[in-house]
Amino acid sequence: MPLLALRFRVVAVDLPGHARTRVSRAFTPDLPSIARALGELVAALKLAPHTVVGHSAGAAVIARMTLDGAIHPERIVGLAAALVPFDGAAGLLFPSAARLLGASRFAPRLLARAVSAGSTVDRIIEGTGSRLDEPSLAHYRSLASQPGHIAGVLSMLSRWDLAPLQRALPRLRTPVLLIAGERDLAVPLSQQGAVARVLPDARLVVVPGAGHLIHEEVPQRVAALVQKSDNPR
């Protein structure tokens, strides 16, 4: 973000229920609701974003916002974009496990204690195919120690359904730049390539040696690609 802020006005938000944000019990953290909430924020701030950038599930949020008319960007940038459902058993197990854990009010506190202890967070990061430095890992350990954040993640995962978005992607006429890490183990490169072929106006750039957290591994490279795509044609 500091690199992009040299050229753009950068606005960054935590998703509802994540990090230090809080939501009411009446809020349903599914994709359409989160997209609407961020659309209301954009309207309240009187923003007209020229470029929207989303990482992983964040790419699905900005795609949904654009399709629903909440924003009208000139371009979309998806970093390790998770725009379609997981293949096979993972697509069934992740939401089910999140619902099971989220049903218990004690689970987030217990998970926060367990995940933030020892090297659990480090192993989770390694499982995405990324290699981060110690300050970045320390940040993730701190985040994982917050029961409220864990509860927000579980609540979102239990309701995350990308099938409607997948069906709508051919209607997304906004130019899309997909930046993918060659070693991404969370959203496979083959999946991101398939998405690029479905979108009407998309370009896929693969960064060698990077994993799922590509913007944290090679921020200069990602920032340069975002700025270059300001006029991709």
C-alpha positions in Angstrom: 0.0 0.0 0.0 2.8 2.5 0.7 4.1 1.9 -2.8 0.7 2.4 -4.5 0.0 5.5 -2.3 2.9 7.2 -4.1 0.5 7.4 -7.2 -3.0 6.6 -5.9 -5.2 7.5 -3.0 -5.4 4.2 -1.3 -8.4 3.1 0.8 -8.1 -0.2 2.6 -10.7 -1.9 4.8 -11.1 -5.0 6.9 -14.0 -7.2 5.9 -17.0 -7.1 8.2 -16.2 -9.2 11.3 -12.5 -9.5 10.5 -9.6 -8.1 12.5 -10.9 -5.2 14.6 -14.2 -4.7 12.8 -17.5 -5.8 14.5 -20.9 -6.6 13.1 -24.3 -7.0 14.6 -25.9 -10.4 15.1 -28.4 -9.6 12.4 -25.6 -9.3 9.8 -25.2 -12.4 7.5 -21.6 -12.5 6.3 -22.2 -14.1 3.0 -20.7 -12.8 -0.3 -23.7 -10.6 -1.4 -24.1 -9.1 2.1 -20.4 -8.3 2.4 -20.4 -6.7 -1.1 -23.4 -4.6 -0.1 -21.8 -3.5 3.1 -18.7 -2.4 1.3 -20.8 -0.7 -1.3 -22.5 1.3 1.5 -19.1 2.3 2.8 -17.9 3.5 -0.6 -21.1 5.5 -0.9 -20.7 7.0 2.6 -17.2 8.0 1.9 -18.3 9.5 -1.5 -15.7 7.4 -3.3 -15.6 6.6 -7.0 -12.7 4.0 -7.2 -10.8 4.0 -10.5 -9.0 0.7 -9.6 -10.1 -2.0 -7.1 -7.7 -4.6 -5.8 -8.7 -7.7 -4.0 -6.7 -10.6 -2.6 -8.1 -14.2 -2.6 -11.7 -13.9 -1.3 -11.4 -10.1 -1.6 -11.3 -10.5 -5.4 -14.7 -12.2 -5.2 -16.1 -9.3 -3.1 -15.0 -6.7 -5.6 -16.2 -8.7 -8.6 -19.6 -9.1 -6.9 -19.7 -5.3 -6.1 -19.0 -4.5 -9.7 -21.6 -6.9 -11.1 -24.2 -5.5 -8.6 -23.4 -1.9 -9.6 -22.1 -0.9 -6.2 -18.9 0.3 -7.8 -18.0 1.2 -11.4 -14.2 0.8 -11.6 -12.2 1.2 -14.8 -10.3 -1.9 -13.9 -10.1 -4.8 -11.4 -6.9 -6.4 -10.0 -7.2 -9.8 -8.5 -4.3 -11.1 -6.4 -4.4 -14.9 -6.1 -8.1 -14.4 -6.9 -10.5 -17.0 -5.4 -13.4 -16.5 -7.8 -14.8 -20.0 -8.2 -15.6 -22.8 -5.7 -12.9 -25.1 -4.4 -12.7 -28.4 -6.4 -13.7 -31.7 -4.9 -13.9 -32.5 -1.2 -12.4 -29.2 -0.1 -15.5 -27.3 -1.4 -17.7 -29.5 0.8 -15.5 -29.8 3.9 -14.4 -26.2 4.5 -18.0 -24.7 4.9 -19.2 -27.7 6.9 -16.2 -27.6 9.3 -16.6 -23.8 9.6 -20.3 -24.2 10.5 -19.6 -26.9 13.0 -16.9 -24.8 14.8 -18.8 -21.6 14.4 -21.8 -23.1 16.2 -19.9 -23.1 19.5 -19.3 -19.8 21.2 -16.2 -21.3 22.8 -14.6 -22.6 19.6 -13.1 -19.2 18.4 -11.4 -18.6 21.7 -10.0 -22.1 21.8 -8.9 -22.0 18.2 -7.2 -18.6 18.7 -5.3 -20.0 21.6 -4.3 -23.1 19.7 -3.5 -21.5 16.3 -1.4 -18.6 17.8 0.7 -21.0 19.9 4.0 -22.4 18.7 4.6 -22.7 15.0 1.0 -23.4 13.9 0.6 -20.1 12.1 4.0 -20.5 10.4 2.9 -23.9 9.1 -0.4 -22.5 7.8 1.5 -19.8 5.9 3.9 -22.3 4.4 0.9 -24.3 3.3 -0.1 -21.5 1.0 3.1 -21.8 -0.9 4.4 -18.4 0.4 7.6 -17.6 2.4 7.3 -14.5 4.6 9.8 -12.7 6.8 9.6 -12.7 10.6 7.8 -9.4 11.0 5.1 -10.6 8.7 4.7 -13.9 10.5 4.5 -12.0 13.8 1.6 -10.0 12.4 -0.3 -13.1 11.4 0.3 -14.7 14.8 -1.1 -11.5 16.5 -4.1 -11.6 14.2 -4.7 -15.3 14.9 -4.7 -14.7 18.6 -7.9 -12.6 18.4 -11.0 -14.7 19.0 -13.2 -12.1 17.4 -11.2 -12.4 14.1 -11.4 -16.2 14.2 -15.2 -16.0 14.8 -15.5 -13.7 11.8 -13.5 -15.9 9.5 -15.5 -19.0 10.6 -18.8 -17.2 10.1 -17.9 -16.1 6.6 -16.5 -19.4 5.5 -19.6 -21.2 6.7 -21.7 -19.1 4.3 -19.3 -18.6 1.4 -20.9 -19.8 -1.8 -19.1 -18.8 -5.0 -21.3 -20.8 -7.4 -23.5 -17.8 -8.2 -20.5 -15.6 -8.8 -18.9 -18.2 -11.1 -22.1 -18.2 -13.2 -22.1 -14.4 -13.4 -18.4 -14.0 -14.4 -19.0 -13.9 -18.2 -21.1 -10.8 -17.5 -18.1 -8.9 -15.9 -17.1 -6.5 -18.7 -14.7 -4.5 -16.6 -11.0 -5.2 -17.6 -9.5 -7.6 -15.1 -5.8 -8.1 -14.3 -5.1 -11.4 -12.5 -1.8 -11.6 -10.7 -0.9 -15.2 -9.7 1.9 -16.8 -7.8 3.5 -19.7 -9.5 3.7 -21.6 -6.2 0.2 -20.8 -5.0 -1.1 -23.8 -3.1 -4.3 -22.2 -1.9 -5.8 -21.1 -5.3 -4.0 -23.3 -7.9 -2.6 -21.6 -11.0 -4.8 -23.9 -13.2 -7.9 -22.5 -11.5 -6.8 -18.9 -12.1 -6.0 -19.7 -15.7 -9.5 -21.1 -16.2 -11.1 -18.0 -14.7 -9.0 -15.8 -17.0 -10.4 -17.7 -20.0 -14.0 -17.2 -18.8 -13.8 -13.5 -18.2 -14.6 -11.3 -21.2 -11.6 -9.0 -20.8 -8.9 -10.5 -18.6 -5.1 -10.8 -18.5 -3.2 -13.3 -16.3 0.3 -12.5 -15.1 2.2 -15.3 -13.3 5.0 -14.3 -10.9 7.7 -17.0 -10.6 8.5 -18.3 -7.2 5.6 -16.6 -5.4 2.8 -18.2 -3.4 -0.7 -17.2 -2.3 0.4 -14.2 -0.4 2.1 -12.7 -3.4 1.6 -9.1 -2.5 3.5 -9.7 0.7 6.3 -11.7 -0.8 7.0 -9.4 -3.8 5.3 -6.0 -3.1 7.4 -4.1 -5.5 6.6 -6.4 -8.4 2.9 -6.4 -7.6 2.8 -2.6 -7.2 4.6 -2.2 -10.5 2.0 -4.5 -12.2 -0.9 -2.6 -10.7 0.5 0.7 -11.9 1.4 -0.6 -15.3 -2.1 -1.9 -15.8 -3.4 1.7 -15.3 -3.2 1.8 -19.1 -2.8 -1.9 -20.1 -3.8 -1.3 -23.8 
